[in-house]
Amino acid sequence: MMRYASAVVFSFDNSYARLPDRFYARTSPTAVRKPWLLALNEPLAALLGLDATELRSDAGVAVLAGNAIAEGSDPIALAYAGHQFGGFVGQLGDGRAVLLGEVVGKDGKRRDIQLKGSGPTPFSRCGDGRAALGPVLREYIVSEAMFALGIPTTRALAAVATGEPVLRESPLPGAVITRVAASHMRVGTFEYFAAREDVDALTMLTEHALERHFPEGLAAPNRALALLDHVVGAHASLVAKWLGVGFVHGVMNTDNTSISGETLDYGPCAFLDEYDPRKKFSSIDTAGRYAFMNQPGMAKWNLARLAEALLPLISKEEEEAARLATDHLNAFDGRFEMAFGDMMRKKLGIVTEAPGDLDLATDLLRRMASSQVDFTIFFRALSNGAQQANAAERGGVSSLFEDPGAFHEWAERWRARLAEEGSSPEARAEAMRAVNPAFIPRNHRIEQAIAAAIEQSDLEPFHTLAHVLARPFDDQPEASHLADPPAPNERVTRTFCGT
């Protein structure tokens, strides 16, 4: 019998749990042996209207570990399906996560509170439902870094050690992360009901998704098309932002494609060091399906699966439904190109729009790829050098290229483009530094923080990294080493799922 921790107040209002029971399975987290708090995100707790002191108490840690349930919680594991690396799996679901409930934050926004790694559920498919400490720390670091970078993302409220091992290739310390999301509805959620030809459920799910994320769509004459249109736009913008910071998701399956347009699931994710459009890291992505510059195409592929699931709601006439869905789906290309162009203009300090801007940006990226130029270091150095006409060269930007002439040739075009605008060099440099981070979650730094926690029970590198990444656009000279690229022996070439 689960013990309720009535002293911990979450003010739950659980709209998804009010949907019919075929949308989820009611289940409770499995208690752990000896939980202790590893990290608590106090600013996020405050936004959610939670008391950090309560969460740090024994009763609070018990809730965050799954040993107790706060009053008003209605724990459920969500049902969904998904295309995984192109192959359809008709039933997946939350196999190691439990949605405790929803809260409306001080900003008026509704968010899910979910425990991940909290034990088996009816969807576990013989898995233990647990998470190892390493993947929990990775998700905490990267999701909060993505938030600080201005990218829509799930967030981390807390990380708790379980005091129990989890068995993978070898025993590893266990942990639970408390994940916060606009919702956990996915493309795979719609696929789940479409595969069962459950049109009533699809209708309810569509209305619920619109009410929660895109309420203006409720007034549309065709709600299914309105939902598709909003999700297409959200993901065109999201993927462009990923590319702007060199983020490689690694496992862009439809069950990891959120309806809200947030980045969901930080399993084998990684960030570019040197720019390489074909770069992949995930150990399970052997063919490079989700490589860096494949991500826009894969996002559209996933959205096509959403469009297919919505066809029965779009029109009773199959051909008409397919035509309308295809028209809305094909809008992704133009919307992504616009979002990508806007993002690259900002990175290059260009304020106005001109026809040759995208060619200027893609030419630069080709030159960077040829010289294996570090993505983050280059754009930060370019930002610092943008204040004066030739400061980029004097500041050593050209030395990042194997052939400095490759940069000089491009820089002549760039300076000519900047000369067409009226912004001052000082304002330009400031604006560029606001979008070109000094710090990203470097893969080798994440691995070092995880290794210190697992091998030495030392959380200081984790906390230091998380603290610095909360201010990615500030120089922070005292932590400048965390901006350095990896030495050859520090390079991370493969990342792994946390399951």
C-alpha positions, 0 to 999 in steps of 0.5 A: 500500500503506497503511503501518502505524503500529505505534508508535500503540496503539489496542487495537482489538477490531472486532466489527462487522468480524466480521459478514459482508462484506455489512454493509460494504466493506473499504476504506482511507483515502486519504493526504493531502498535508501533514497537521497537527493542528488539535485533539486532545481529550486527555480523550477520548483518556485515556478511550479508553486512548490516549496523547495524546503518541503521537497528537500525534507524526508517527505519530499524526497520520498515523493521524488523517489517514488516511495510516497505519493503527494496528496492529489496525485493520480499516478498513471503510465501513458499508453502509446505506440511508435515508429522506432528507426522506421519500424512500427511497434504497436504498443510501447507505453511508459515502461519506466515512468509514472506521471504523478499528475499535472500542476498549473505554475505561477505563469499559468501554464500547465505541466506534467510532473513525471518520475522516470526510473521509478519501477515497472509498469504494465508497459514495461515488457519484462524490463525493470523500469529503473534508470541508472545514475548516469542517464539521469545525470545526463538528462538533468544536465542536458535538459536544463542546458537546453532550457537555458539556451532557449530551446523548447524542452522537458525540464528536470526538477530533481534527481534522487539516488535510489540506494539500489543497483540496476543491472545492465551490462554490469551493476550500476547505481540507480536513480530517479529523475523528476521530469517536467513537461508541457505534456507527454503526448507524442506522435506515437500516442496518436499512432496507438489509437489509429492502429486500433481504429479507435476514432473516438479516442483520436477525437478526444486526444485531438481535442485534449491536445488542442485545448492544452497546447494550441487552444486557438485551434479549437475554433478551427472548422477542422480541428485535426488539420489545425492540430497538424498545422500547429505541430508542423510549425512547432517542430520546424522551429524546434529542429532549426533551434537544435541545428543552431547549437549543434544538437544531435537528438540521436533517437528521433522515433515517433514515440519521442516526438512530442505534440507540444514541440518540446525536446523529449528524451535525452538518451543517446543525445550529443553535441557537435564538437567539430562541424560535420553535417553527417555526424552521429553518436548514438550506438543504436543509430548504425545507419545514421538515420538521425545524423545531424543534418538528417534531423529536419527530414526525419522530423517531417517523416515523423510528422507524416506519421501524425498526419496518417493517424489523423486521416479519419478525422480530417475527412471521411473521404480518403482521397480528400483527407490525404490531399489536405494532410499532404498540403499541411505536411508539405508546409514543413519545408518552407517553415523550416527553411524560414526558421533555419534562415532566421536562426543563421542570420542571428548567428551571423549578426544579420538583422534584415533579410536578403535573398542571398542570406541562406547561401551565405550561411550554407557556404560557411557551413561547407567551409567549416565542415571541410576544415572540421572547425569547432562549431561552438568556438567558431560562432562565439569567436565570430561574435567577439570579432564582429565589433570591428571590421577586421577583428575576426581575423585579428582575433584568430578566427581564421586560424580555426580553419586548415586553410585560413584563406577559406575563411577570408574568402567567406568573410569578405562576403559577410562583411559586405553583407553587414555593410548593407545594414545600419546596426552598430558594430557594438550592438551587432556583437552584443546581439551575436553573443546573445545567440552564440553560446560560450558554453554547451554541454560538451560530451566529454564534460558530461562523461567526466561528471558522470564518471566522477559521480559513479566511480568516486561518489563525487557530484561536484563536477556535475553541480559545477557543470550544471551551474555554468550551463545555466548561463551559457551566453556569459563568458564566465572566465573562471570556468573557461576550461568547460568551453574547451573542445576535447583533447584527442583522448577525451573525444566521445564518439558513441553515446548510449540509451539509458534503458 
